[in-house]
Amino acid sequence: MTNIGVAKREKKQGRVAAYLERNRATDDNYLLKRDVSRIAVGIFTTVLLFGLCFLIVQPLLHQFSNSIMSRNDLLDPTVIAIPREPTTDHYRLAANLMNYWPNFGAMVDGGFTPDVDTSTFGGILTAPFQLWEYMTGYFGSLLNTIWITALVSVLQIVACTLVAYGFARFDFPLKKFWFACVILTVLVPPQVIRVPMFLNFRFFDFFGLLSIFGEPLMLTGTLSGYLLLSVTAMGLRNGLYIFMLRQYFRNMPKELEESAWVDGCGKLKTFVKIMLPDAVPMLVSCFLFAFVWQWTDGFFTSMFLRGYGVMAVQMSALGETFAFHHIQQVAAATGTHGLRPDLALIEAMISTGVLIGIVPIILIYLVAQRFFVESIGQSGIKM
Amino acid sequence: MAGKNAVSGYLFISPFVLGFLAFMAYPLYQAVRMAFSDVWLDLPNNSFGWAWTGLANINRAFTIDAEFTRAMTEEIFAMVALVPAVLVFSLFVAVLLNRKFFGRGAVRAIFFLPVILASGVLVGIETNNSLLQAVSTQIQEQNAMRAGVTGVIENMMENFVGGAGIGDFFQYVLDIINQIYAIAMASGIQILIFLAGLQTISASIYEAASIEGATAWENFWKITFPMISPMILVVVVYSIIDFMVRTDGEVMEMVYTQMTAFARFGYGSAIAMIYFVVVAAILGIVGFIISRLVYYYD
C-alpha cells in the first residue's frame, strides 16, 4: 500500500516539477498566469451561472413541491419544501379536469360514428376534414394543442421567412412604408385593437367583395380563420420574426447569391438552396418562439381556438374549474352547498396545471436545441 | 434589372401585404377612429354607437385624467433603466453560454424557461384567480416592507458615509442587482437571439485572430461585437416593445380596464394611441442612433 502511495506522490511531484519547468521556459510566467486566470474565470462563471439558474428555476421548484403535497402538508406551516405525505392526486385530478390525455377508448366505445355527409359533391370533398374534426373531439387538450400549434407555427415561419428575405435583399418602391407596417403590427398589441379586430373577423368581408356574392364570413371561432392569418404573417408577434430574420439575412454575404444568380439560378431557388440552409439556427429559434408563444397565447386563442380546448384555455381556466368541481363534490358527499376549496389547494392545483401544461414545450425545446447547436459547424464554411 | 428586382421583392413580401390589407388595416383604422369618437355599446341593435368628438378624448387624457400622464412617464423611466441592463445581461449570458462547458445543454434549457414562464396566459395565472387575488395583494403589501437583496449593503453604506447617502450611479447599480430576477425573466428571448447570432460567426475569424495573438478581450470587442451588432438592434427594439406593451404594464392595464370594465372604448383607444405614438417616437430615435453604429457584413 505505502509503496504505491509513495510512488503516486512521487509521480505527482514529478508532474508538478515538469509543469514548473515548462512555466519557467515561458516569458514572464505566461503559462502559470494563463492557467490560473483560466481556472479563476471558470470558477467565477460556474458560480454565476449556478446562481442565475437557481434564480430562474426556484419558482418552478416551489410549484413542483406544492404539486406533490397532500392537503395536510399544504396547510402545515412546518412543511416548507419536502412533503411528509407525497401524493400524485393533484396530477390525476388536473389531467382529468384539463381533459389532458387523448381518449380514443371513448371513441371506440361510442361506436365511431363520424357525422360525415357524403351525399353531395361538396360533402365528399370536405369529408376528410369532417372526419378529422370528429377525431379531434377525442384527442384531448395535449394532442390538439400540439398539432394546432405546430401547424400554425410552421405556416407563420414560412411566411415570415419569405417576407423577411424580400425586405433584406430586394429594393422596391414603398419598401420603407411596408417595413414600418411590419413594426406597427408588433408595436400595437392585440389588446388595443381587440374590439375592432373581433368585429372584422366576425363579419369578415374582404373590402365589401364578399357581400356582393353572398354573406360575410364568420372567421371567429374557426381554426381556418387563424390559419389564414398565419399564412399571411399576421399571427402572434409575426412582425418580430420578420424583423429578426431580416436582420439575419442582411448580415449574410451577398456574393453567395450573386454567384448563384450569375450561374442561372432563379431568385426563389437561390433563396431555398443557398440562403435557407445557412439560416437554420435562426429559423429554429424563430420556430421555437412561435411555438412557445402560440402554446401559451390567450388572445388569438380566445378569438379563434376556443372550441378546440387548447392548453392555454385549459390552464387559465383550471383554478375556476377546480373550484367548481370541488363545490360539486362536497355537495354530493355532504349535502352542503357553496363550500369553496382551501386557497392552498387551489394554488397547488394551478401549480400542477401549469407544470403539466408547460412540460411539452420544454421537451420540444430540448429537441429543437440540438438543431441549432449542431448547425454551428455548417455556418462556418462559406464565409 | 431594377424593375425585375422590384417585382421579385413584392412577390416575396406579398403574404405580408395581403395579410396587412385584409386583416390589419381595417381594425387599425377603426381603432384610430375610435380614439376620436365617443363609442358605446348599442345592445338592442347588436352593434356599436359612434359619435365623432374630435380631440375631446386626447384632451381628457392630458388635462382631466390624473393618472395617465404620470403612469406613462413612469413606464418610460422604468424602461430607460431596465433596457440597458437587459441588453448587457443577455449579451453577457449569451457569450457565456456559447462557450463549451459541462452541462451546457441543461443550462441553456434553464435560461429558456423565462420565455415560457413570462408569456401569454402564464403571466399572473395565480393572481388571476378570483380567490387568490385578495390574498396576493396582502402578500405583496407585506413584501414591500422588506428590503431588497442589497438592503444590508445600503444600510452599511449609509452608516459609514454618515447619512450623506450613496451616489446616484451606485444607487442605480444596486437597483439593478435588486431587479435581477425581473431582468433574468425579461432576457429569455434576447439571450436566444444573441446565441443564434453568435453561432453564425465563423470560427475561422477567431482562429485567424488568435494566431495573430489577439486576447479574448480583444476578440470580443473587435470580432464578436461588430458581428453581433445587427442583433443588438433587434434586441433593443424587442426589449423596448416587450417592456412597453407587456400586459401587466400600468398603461396597458389602464387601457384594458377602460375598454372592459368601463366600456369606454373611445377613451381607452385614445390613451392607447397616445402611448403608441410616444413609444414609436422612442423606437424611432433609438433605432436611428443604433443603426448608425451597426455593422453589416456585405
Interface residues (C-beta under 8 A of the other chain):
Chain A: G42 T45 T46 L48 L49 L52 C53 L55 I56 V57 P59 L60 A159 L162 V163 Y165 G166 F167 R169 F170 D171 F172 P173 K175 W178 C181 V182 I183 L184 T185 V186 L187 V188 P189 Q191 V192 I193 R194 V195 P196 M197 L199 N200 F201 F206 L228 L229 V231 T232 A233 M234 L240 I242 F243 M244 Q247 Y248 R250 N251 M252 P253 K254 K267 F271 D278 P281 M282 S285 L288 F289 V292 W293 W295 T296 D297 G298 F299 A312 M315 S316 G319 E320 A323 R340 L343 I346 E347 I350 V354 I358 I361 I362 Y365 L366 Q369 F372 V373 S375 I376 S379 G380 M383
Chain B: A2 N5 A6 V7 S8 G9 Y10 L11 F12 I13 P15 F16 V17 L18 G19 F20 A22 F23 M24 Y26 P27 L28 Q30 A31 M34 F48 V93 L96 F101 G105 V107 R108 A109 I110 F111 F112 L113 P114 V115 I116 L117 S119 G120 V121 L122 I125 E126 N128 N129 S130 L131 L132 V135 I180 Y181 A184 M185 I189 L192 I193 L195 A196 G197 Q199 T200 S202 A203 S204 I205 M227 P230 M231 L233 V234 V237 Y238 I241 V245 T247 M252 V255 Y256 M259 F265 G268 S269 A272 F276 V279 A280 L283 Y296 Y297 D298
